[in-house]
């Protein structure tokens, strides 16, 4: 398997430093992959089988509106696997540098998805990732422009914007990172140019919960 690490703009030490923000901020945003790496990943994503997402999910009163195309948990081997392996290696090294480690090791992702927000998309309204997704959620922007926001609730209280630009990693706190149960509310809006993102999560296979 080819080594994707040369395309990384981070080191285990800088990643560990960024993750120090997760307990208090809920998210860390930083350049992760260089332009050449993004282009290689984008070429692989363009070959994936996409479908339209369900426009509204969640129970009454807690609906989440979403407007994107998605390709999930595909089997064909691509350079995306090389990226995942390199990221997992660096995350495990960063966890080891953080004492105590915020999550048991060895850590690996088992859920992957590519998303396309077309220009003018409504994005996705405030929501939290399900309880089954633990440790960290890693969302890498490969192309385009959009605003990624962290907030306190579904009403967007105390919203903080993070620029989701090509090569930027949005690393978000999942359940049980550093023993913290709560996951941050987040949403995407302001898609001024078609945005393609690639996300990795760790699903502990707990029973699916209702959206909150």
C-alpha atoms as an extended CHARMM CRD file, in Angstrom:
* protein
*
       212  EXT
         1         1  UNK       CA              0.0000000000        0.0000000000        0.0000000000  PROA      1               0.0000000000
         2         2  UNK       CA              1.5340000000        3.3560000000       -1.0350000000  PROA      2               0.0000000000
         3         3  UNK       CA              2.4330000000        5.7900000000        1.7230000000  PROA      3               0.0000000000
         4         4  UNK       CA              0.1780000000        8.8650000000        1.6640000000  PROA      4               0.0000000000
         5         5  UNK       CA              2.0570000000       10.5540000000        4.5210000000  PROA      5               0.0000000000
         6         6  UNK       CA              4.1910000000       12.8140000000        2.2310000000  PROA      6               0.0000000000
         7         7  UNK       CA              0.9850000000       14.6620000000        1.3460000000  PROA      7               0.0000000000
         8         8  UNK       CA              0.3360000000       15.4960000000        5.0110000000  PROA      8               0.0000000000
         9         9  UNK       CA              1.0340000000       18.9810000000        6.3500000000  PROA      9               0.0000000000
        10        10  UNK       CA              0.9230000000       17.8250000000        9.9660000000  PROA      10              0.0000000000
        11        11  UNK       CA              3.0760000000       15.7860000000       12.3440000000  PROA      11              0.0000000000
        12        12  UNK       CA              1.9500000000       13.6470000000       15.2820000000  PROA      12              0.0000000000
        13        13  UNK       CA              3.0310000000       16.4630000000       17.6120000000  PROA      13              0.0000000000
        14        14  UNK       CA              1.0710000000       19.1710000000       15.7770000000  PROA      14              0.0000000000
        15        15  UNK       CA             -1.9490000000       16.8660000000       15.5480000000  PROA      15              0.0000000000
        16        16  UNK       CA             -1.7830000000       16.1760000000       19.2880000000  PROA      16              0.0000000000
        17        17  UNK       CA             -1.6220000000       19.9130000000       19.9040000000  PROA      17              0.0000000000
        18        18  UNK       CA             -4.6830000000       20.4800000000       17.7120000000  PROA      18              0.0000000000
        19        19  UNK       CA             -6.6150000000       17.7350000000       19.5080000000  PROA      19              0.0000000000
        20        20  UNK       CA             -6.0400000000       19.4880000000       22.8220000000  PROA      20              0.0000000000
        21        21  UNK       CA             -8.8430000000       21.8200000000       21.6680000000  PROA      21              0.0000000000
        22        22  UNK       CA            -11.4400000000       19.0610000000       21.3390000000  PROA      22              0.0000000000
        23        23  UNK       CA            -12.5180000000       18.7640000000       25.0020000000  PROA      23              0.0000000000
        24        24  UNK       CA            -13.3710000000       22.4750000000       25.2450000000  PROA      24              0.0000000000
        25        25  UNK       CA            -14.0580000000       23.5940000000       21.6580000000  PROA      25              0.0000000000
        26        26  UNK       CA            -15.5230000000       20.4060000000       20.2340000000  PROA      26              0.0000000000
        27        27  UNK       CA            -13.5930000000       20.8680000000       16.9920000000  PROA      27              0.0000000000
        28        28  UNK       CA            -10.1650000000       21.6720000000       15.5940000000  PROA      28              0.0000000000
        29        29  UNK       CA             -9.6460000000       22.9530000000       12.0280000000  PROA      29              0.0000000000
        30        30  UNK       CA             -6.2320000000       22.9400000000       10.3590000000  PROA      30              0.0000000000
        31        31  UNK       CA             -4.5100000000       22.2870000000        6.9850000000  PROA      31              0.0000000000
        32        32  UNK       CA             -3.8810000000       18.5360000000        6.6840000000  PROA      32              0.0000000000
        33        33  UNK       CA             -3.3920000000       17.5080000000        3.0370000000  PROA      33              0.0000000000
        34        34  UNK       CA             -1.4660000000       19.3470000000        0.3030000000  PROA      34              0.0000000000
        35        35  UNK       CA             -2.9350000000       20.2870000000       -3.0730000000  PROA      35              0.0000000000
        36        36  UNK       CA             -1.5040000000       17.2700000000       -4.8960000000  PROA      36              0.0000000000
        37        37  UNK       CA             -2.9430000000       14.9080000000       -2.2870000000  PROA      37              0.0000000000
        38        38  UNK       CA             -6.3600000000       16.5460000000       -2.5400000000  PROA      38              0.0000000000
        39        39  UNK       CA             -6.3420000000       16.1610000000       -6.3160000000  PROA      39              0.0000000000
        40        40  UNK       CA             -5.4780000000       12.4620000000       -6.0670000000  PROA      40              0.0000000000
        41        41  UNK       CA             -8.2480000000       11.8720000000       -3.5390000000  PROA      41              0.0000000000
        42        42  UNK       CA            -10.7030000000       13.9240000000       -5.5870000000  PROA      42              0.0000000000
        43        43  UNK       CA            -10.0380000000       11.7890000000       -8.6620000000  PROA      43              0.0000000000
        44        44  UNK       CA            -10.8630000000        8.6740000000       -6.6270000000  PROA      44              0.0000000000
        45        45  UNK       CA            -14.0120000000       10.2430000000       -5.1590000000  PROA      45              0.0000000000
        46        46  UNK       CA            -15.2680000000       11.1430000000       -8.6370000000  PROA      46              0.0000000000
        47        47  UNK       CA            -15.3730000000        7.4090000000       -9.4720000000  PROA      47              0.0000000000
        48        48  UNK       CA            -17.6360000000        6.5330000000       -6.5280000000  PROA      48              0.0000000000
        49        49  UNK       CA            -21.3560000000        5.6990000000       -6.8190000000  PROA      49              0.0000000000
        50        50  UNK       CA            -23.2160000000        8.7060000000       -5.4060000000  PROA      50              0.0000000000
        51        51  UNK       CA            -26.9000000000        8.9990000000       -4.5090000000  PROA      51              0.0000000000
        52        52  UNK       CA            -29.0730000000       11.8520000000       -3.3080000000  PROA      52              0.0000000000
        53        53  UNK       CA            -29.4280000000       12.0490000000        0.4700000000  PROA      53              0.0000000000
        54        54  UNK       CA            -32.7890000000       11.8360000000        2.2440000000  PROA      54              0.0000000000
        55        55  UNK       CA            -33.9710000000       15.4910000000        2.4240000000  PROA      55              0.0000000000
        56        56  UNK       CA            -35.2880000000       15.2700000000        6.0000000000  PROA      56              0.0000000000
        57        57  UNK       CA            -34.2680000000       12.8000000000        8.7150000000  PROA      57              0.0000000000
        58        58  UNK       CA            -34.9990000000       12.4870000000       12.4140000000  PROA      58              0.0000000000
        59        59  UNK       CA            -38.1760000000       12.4040000000       14.5170000000  PROA      59              0.0000000000
        60        60  UNK       CA            -40.7960000000       15.1520000000       14.6230000000  PROA      60              0.0000000000
        61        61  UNK       CA            -39.4910000000       18.1960000000       16.4400000000  PROA      61              0.0000000000
        62        62  UNK       CA            -35.8860000000       17.1320000000       15.8860000000  PROA      62              0.0000000000
        63        63  UNK       CA            -35.7980000000       17.0380000000       12.1100000000  PROA      63              0.0000000000
        64        64  UNK       CA            -32.5350000000       17.5600000000       10.2770000000  PROA      64              0.0000000000
        65        65  UNK       CA            -32.7170000000       19.0130000000        6.7690000000  PROA      65              0.0000000000
        66        66  UNK       CA            -29.9200000000       18.0620000000        4.3930000000  PROA      66              0.0000000000
        67        67  UNK       CA            -29.0470000000       18.7650000000        0.7770000000  PROA      67              0.0000000000
        68        68  UNK       CA            -26.1170000000       16.8090000000       -0.6400000000  PROA      68              0.0000000000
        69        69  UNK       CA            -25.1160000000       13.7010000000       -2.5850000000  PROA      69              0.0000000000
        70        70  UNK       CA            -23.3910000000       10.8610000000       -0.7490000000  PROA      70              0.0000000000
        71        71  UNK       CA            -21.3300000000        7.7170000000       -1.3800000000  PROA      71              0.0000000000
        72        72  UNK       CA            -20.9470000000        5.4760000000        1.6900000000  PROA      72              0.0000000000
        73        73  UNK       CA            -18.8580000000        2.4790000000        2.7450000000  PROA      73              0.0000000000
        74        74  UNK       CA            -17.8170000000        1.4920000000       -0.7660000000  PROA      74              0.0000000000
        75        75  UNK       CA            -15.6440000000       -1.5810000000       -1.2120000000  PROA      75              0.0000000000
        76        76  UNK       CA            -13.3650000000       -0.7880000000       -4.1580000000  PROA      76              0.0000000000
        77        77  UNK       CA             -9.7360000000       -0.1270000000       -3.0930000000  PROA      77              0.0000000000
        78        78  UNK       CA             -8.5030000000        3.3820000000       -3.9070000000  PROA      78              0.0000000000
        79        79  UNK       CA             -5.9740000000        5.9600000000       -2.7510000000  PROA      79              0.0000000000
        80        80  UNK       CA             -8.6090000000        6.8850000000       -0.1530000000  PROA      80              0.0000000000
        81        81  UNK       CA             -7.5090000000        3.7540000000        1.7200000000  PROA      81              0.0000000000
        82        82  UNK       CA             -3.9080000000        4.9900000000        1.6940000000  PROA      82              0.0000000000
        83        83  UNK       CA             -5.0600000000        8.3080000000        3.1390000000  PROA      83              0.0000000000
        84        84  UNK       CA             -7.0470000000        6.5290000000        5.8550000000  PROA      84              0.0000000000
        85        85  UNK       CA             -4.1090000000        4.3240000000        6.8490000000  PROA      85              0.0000000000
        86        86  UNK       CA             -1.7600000000        7.3330000000        7.0610000000  PROA      86              0.0000000000
        87        87  UNK       CA             -4.2680000000        9.3340000000        9.1030000000  PROA      87              0.0000000000
        88        88  UNK       CA             -4.8900000000        6.4510000000       11.5020000000  PROA      88              0.0000000000
        89        89  UNK       CA             -1.1440000000        6.0640000000       12.0370000000  PROA      89              0.0000000000
        90        90  UNK       CA             -0.7330000000        9.7440000000       12.8470000000  PROA      90              0.0000000000
        91        91  UNK       CA             -3.7910000000        9.7910000000       15.1190000000  PROA      91              0.0000000000
        92        92  UNK       CA             -2.4980000000        6.8130000000       17.1100000000  PROA      92              0.0000000000
        93        93  UNK       CA              0.8920000000        8.4910000000       17.4440000000  PROA      93              0.0000000000
        94        94  UNK       CA             -0.8300000000       11.6930000000       18.5840000000  PROA      94              0.0000000000
        95        95  UNK       CA             -2.9470000000        9.7860000000       21.1020000000  PROA      95              0.0000000000
        96        96  UNK       CA              0.2480000000        8.2860000000       22.5340000000  PROA      96              0.0000000000
        97        97  UNK       CA              1.7130000000       11.7640000000       22.9740000000  PROA      97              0.0000000000
        98        98  UNK       CA             -1.3550000000       12.9150000000       24.8980000000  PROA      98              0.0000000000
        99        99  UNK       CA             -1.1140000000       11.7270000000       28.4950000000  PROA      99              0.0000000000
       100       100  UNK       CA             -3.4590000000       10.3180000000       29.4440000000  PROA      100             0.0000000000
       101       101  UNK       CA             -4.4540000000        9.0990000000       25.9920000000  PROA      101             0.0000000000
       102       102  UNK       CA             -7.9310000000       10.4250000000       25.1310000000  PROA      102             0.0000000000
       103       103  UNK       CA             -9.0480000000        7.0910000000       23.6570000000  PROA      103             0.0000000000
       104       104  UNK       CA             -7.9380000000        3.4180000000       23.7310000000  PROA      104             0.0000000000
       105       105  UNK       CA             -5.4720000000        2.2480000000       21.1200000000  PROA      105             0.0000000000
       106       106  UNK       CA             -5.0200000000        0.9730000000       18.5160000000  PROA      106             0.0000000000
       107       107  UNK       CA             -7.6280000000        3.2700000000       16.9890000000  PROA      107             0.0000000000
       108       108  UNK       CA             -9.0100000000        2.8450000000       13.4710000000  PROA      108             0.0000000000
       109       109  UNK       CA            -11.9350000000        4.1080000000       11.4110000000  PROA      109             0.0000000000
       110       110  UNK       CA            -14.6070000000        1.7580000000       10.0790000000  PROA      110             0.0000000000
       111       111  UNK       CA            -17.1130000000        4.1620000000        8.5000000000  PROA      111             0.0000000000
       112       112  UNK       CA            -16.3600000000        6.2720000000        5.4330000000  PROA      112             0.0000000000
       113       113  UNK       CA            -18.3910000000        8.6220000000        3.2540000000  PROA      113             0.0000000000
       114       114  UNK       CA            -17.8440000000       11.1250000000        0.4710000000  PROA      114             0.0000000000
       115       115  UNK       CA            -20.2390000000       14.0740000000        0.2040000000  PROA      115             0.0000000000
       116       116  UNK       CA            -20.9080000000       16.5610000000       -2.5780000000  PROA      116             0.0000000000
       117       117  UNK       CA            -22.6610000000       19.8350000000       -1.7630000000  PROA      117             0.0000000000
       118       118  UNK       CA            -23.6630000000       21.4280000000       -5.0580000000  PROA      118             0.0000000000
       119       119  UNK       CA            -23.2610000000       25.1860000000       -5.4530000000  PROA      119             0.0000000000
       120       120  UNK       CA            -26.2220000000       26.8470000000       -3.7750000000  PROA      120             0.0000000000
       121       121  UNK       CA            -26.9680000000       23.7900000000       -1.6300000000  PROA      121             0.0000000000
       122       122  UNK       CA            -28.8770000000       24.3980000000        1.5950000000  PROA      122             0.0000000000
       123       123  UNK       CA            -26.2120000000       22.3520000000        3.3880000000  PROA      123             0.0000000000
       124       124  UNK       CA            -27.3340000000       20.5750000000        6.5490000000  PROA      124             0.0000000000
       125       125  UNK       CA            -29.0950000000       21.9880000000        9.5970000000  PROA      125             0.0000000000
       126       126  UNK       CA            -27.7590000000       21.7070000000       13.1840000000  PROA      126             0.0000000000
       127       127  UNK       CA            -27.4080000000       18.1460000000       14.4590000000  PROA      127             0.0000000000
       128       128  UNK       CA            -25.1560000000       15.8900000000       16.4930000000  PROA      128             0.0000000000
       129       129  UNK       CA            -23.5270000000       12.6960000000       15.2760000000  PROA      129             0.0000000000
       130       130  UNK       CA            -25.0200000000        9.5220000000       16.7420000000  PROA      130             0.0000000000
       131       131  UNK       CA            -23.7540000000        8.0500000000       20.0020000000  PROA      131             0.0000000000
       132       132  UNK       CA            -22.2640000000        5.0960000000       18.1370000000  PROA      132             0.0000000000
       133       133  UNK       CA            -19.5840000000        7.3400000000       16.6030000000  PROA      133             0.0000000000
       134       134  UNK       CA            -16.7120000000        7.6090000000       19.0720000000  PROA      134             0.0000000000
       135       135  UNK       CA            -13.3210000000        9.2950000000       19.5200000000  PROA      135             0.0000000000
       136       136  UNK       CA            -12.9670000000       11.6400000000       16.5280000000  PROA      136             0.0000000000
       137       137  UNK       CA            -14.8690000000       12.4420000000       13.3510000000  PROA      137             0.0000000000
       138       138  UNK       CA            -12.4710000000       13.4580000000       10.5610000000  PROA      138             0.0000000000
       139       139  UNK       CA            -13.9240000000       15.5750000000        7.7320000000  PROA      139             0.0000000000
       140       140  UNK       CA            -11.5050000000       16.6270000000        4.9850000000  PROA      140             0.0000000000
       141       141  UNK       CA            -12.5220000000       19.1610000000        2.3210000000  PROA      141             0.0000000000
       142       142  UNK       CA            -11.1470000000       18.2040000000       -1.0970000000  PROA      142             0.0000000000
       143       143  UNK       CA            -12.5690000000       21.0350000000       -3.2080000000  PROA      143             0.0000000000
       144       144  UNK       CA            -14.9810000000       23.9460000000       -3.0740000000  PROA      144             0.0000000000
       145       145  UNK       CA            -16.0640000000       26.3550000000       -0.3800000000  PROA      145             0.0000000000
       146       146  UNK       CA            -18.5680000000       26.2470000000        2.4790000000  PROA      146             0.0000000000
       147       147  UNK       CA            -18.9710000000       27.2910000000        6.0880000000  PROA      147             0.0000000000
       148       148  UNK       CA            -18.7590000000       24.6200000000        8.7780000000  PROA      148             0.0000000000
       149       149  UNK       CA            -20.2880000000       25.7370000000       12.0680000000  PROA      149             0.0000000000
       150       150  UNK       CA            -20.1760000000       24.4740000000       15.6440000000  PROA      150             0.0000000000
       151       151  UNK       CA            -22.9700000000       25.6290000000       17.9490000000  PROA      151             0.0000000000
       152       152  UNK       CA            -24.5730000000       24.9130000000       21.3210000000  PROA      152             0.0000000000
       153       153  UNK       CA            -28.0140000000       23.7430000000       20.1860000000  PROA      153             0.0000000000
       154       154  UNK       CA            -30.4540000000       23.3500000000       17.2910000000  PROA      154             0.0000000000
       155       155  UNK       CA            -31.1510000000       27.0830000000       17.3670000000  PROA      155             0.0000000000
       156       156  UNK       CA            -27.5020000000       27.8330000000       16.4240000000  PROA      156             0.0000000000
       157       157  UNK       CA            -26.6820000000       29.4640000000       19.7670000000  PROA      157             0.0000000000
       158       158  UNK       CA            -23.0520000000       30.6510000000       19.9330000000  PROA      158             0.0000000000
       159       159  UNK       CA            -22.3330000000       29.5210000000       16.3680000000  PROA      159             0.0000000000
       160       160  UNK       CA            -18.6280000000       29.5380000000       15.4220000000  PROA      160             0.0000000000
       161       161  UNK       CA            -17.6140000000       29.3540000000       11.7650000000  PROA      161             0.0000000000
       162       162  UNK       CA            -14.6970000000       27.2850000000       10.4670000000  PROA      162             0.0000000000
       163       163  UNK       CA            -13.6460000000       27.6940000000        6.8390000000  PROA      163             0.0000000000
       164       164  UNK       CA            -14.0160000000       24.3630000000        5.0590000000  PROA      164             0.0000000000
       165       165  UNK       CA            -11.4330000000       24.9130000000        2.3370000000  PROA      165             0.0000000000
       166       166  UNK       CA             -9.4870000000       22.3900000000        0.2060000000  PROA      166             0.0000000000
       167       167  UNK       CA             -6.9830000000       20.4670000000        2.3140000000  PROA      167             0.0000000000
       168       168  UNK       CA             -8.4720000000       21.6040000000        5.6340000000  PROA      168             0.0000000000
       169       169  UNK       CA             -9.3350000000       18.9770000000        8.2130000000  PROA      169             0.0000000000
       170       170  UNK       CA            -12.3430000000       19.5080000000       10.4610000000  PROA      170             0.0000000000
       171       171  UNK       CA            -11.6000000000       17.1770000000       13.3660000000  PROA      171             0.0000000000
       172       172  UNK       CA            -14.6290000000       16.9180000000       15.6180000000  PROA      172             0.0000000000
       173       173  UNK       CA            -15.0470000000       15.3220000000       19.0240000000  PROA      173             0.0000000000
       174       174  UNK       CA            -16.9770000000       12.0640000000       19.0350000000  PROA      174             0.0000000000
       175       175  UNK       CA            -18.4510000000       10.3200000000       22.0470000000  PROA      175             0.0000000000
       176       176  UNK       CA            -15.9730000000        9.2480000000       24.7340000000  PROA      176             0.0000000000
       177       177  UNK       CA            -13.0780000000       11.3870000000       23.5420000000  PROA      177             0.0000000000
       178       178  UNK       CA            -11.2390000000       12.0600000000       26.8090000000  PROA      178             0.0000000000
       179       179  UNK       CA            -14.2190000000       10.4880000000       28.5730000000  PROA      179             0.0000000000
       180       180  UNK       CA            -16.6610000000       13.1560000000       27.3570000000  PROA      180             0.0000000000
       181       181  UNK       CA            -20.1140000000       11.8620000000       26.4160000000  PROA      181             0.0000000000
       182       182  UNK       CA            -21.4400000000       14.9960000000       24.7100000000  PROA      182             0.0000000000
       183       183  UNK       CA            -20.9390000000       15.5940000000       20.9920000000  PROA      183             0.0000000000
       184       184  UNK       CA            -21.0530000000       19.0960000000       19.4950000000  PROA      184             0.0000000000
       185       185  UNK       CA            -23.9190000000       20.3800000000       17.3840000000  PROA      185             0.0000000000
       186       186  UNK       CA            -22.7490000000       21.3310000000       13.9140000000  PROA      186             0.0000000000
       187       187  UNK       CA            -24.0730000000       22.4020000000       10.5260000000  PROA      187             0.0000000000
       188       188  UNK       CA            -22.9900000000       23.4030000000        7.0210000000  PROA      188             0.0000000000
       189       189  UNK       CA            -24.2530000000       26.4140000000        5.0810000000  PROA      189             0.0000000000
       190       190  UNK       CA            -23.0250000000       29.0110000000        2.6120000000  PROA      190             0.0000000000
       191       191  UNK       CA            -21.9630000000       26.6380000000       -0.1720000000  PROA      191             0.0000000000
       192       192  UNK       CA            -20.6490000000       29.3070000000       -2.5470000000  PROA      192             0.0000000000
       193       193  UNK       CA            -18.8170000000       26.7950000000       -4.7290000000  PROA      193             0.0000000000
       194       194  UNK       CA            -19.4810000000       23.0530000000       -5.0950000000  PROA      194             0.0000000000
       195       195  UNK       CA            -17.8570000000       21.3930000000       -2.0860000000  PROA      195             0.0000000000
       196       196  UNK       CA            -16.5590000000       17.8370000000       -1.9960000000  PROA      196             0.0000000000
       197       197  UNK       CA            -15.6660000000       16.3540000000        1.3730000000  PROA      197             0.0000000000
       198       198  UNK       CA            -14.4560000000       13.0070000000        2.6380000000  PROA      198             0.0000000000
       199       199  UNK       CA            -15.3270000000       11.8410000000        6.1450000000  PROA      199             0.0000000000
       200       200  UNK       CA            -14.0870000000        9.0530000000        8.4020000000  PROA      200             0.0000000000
       201       201  UNK       CA            -15.7150000000        7.8800000000       11.6440000000  PROA      201             0.0000000000
       202       202  UNK       CA            -15.4570000000        5.0130000000       14.1110000000  PROA      202             0.0000000000
       203       203  UNK       CA            -18.7660000000        3.2020000000       14.6840000000  PROA      203             0.0000000000
       204       204  UNK       CA            -18.7890000000        1.0790000000       17.8550000000  PROA      204             0.0000000000
       205       205  UNK       CA            -21.8570000000       -0.7280000000       16.4490000000  PROA      205             0.0000000000
       206       206  UNK       CA            -24.1830000000        0.3080000000       19.2130000000  PROA      206             0.0000000000
       207       207  UNK       CA            -27.9120000000        0.1910000000       18.4090000000  PROA      207             0.0000000000
       208       208  UNK       CA            -28.9140000000        3.1870000000       16.3180000000  PROA      208             0.0000000000
       209       209  UNK       CA            -30.3860000000        5.9610000000       18.4180000000  PROA      209             0.0000000000
       210       210  UNK       CA            -32.9710000000        8.4460000000       17.3880000000  PROA      210             0.0000000000
       211       211  UNK       CA            -31.6080000000       11.7440000000       16.1310000000  PROA      211             0.0000000000
       212       212  UNK       CA            -31.4020000000       14.4080000000       18.8170000000  PROA      212             0.0000000000
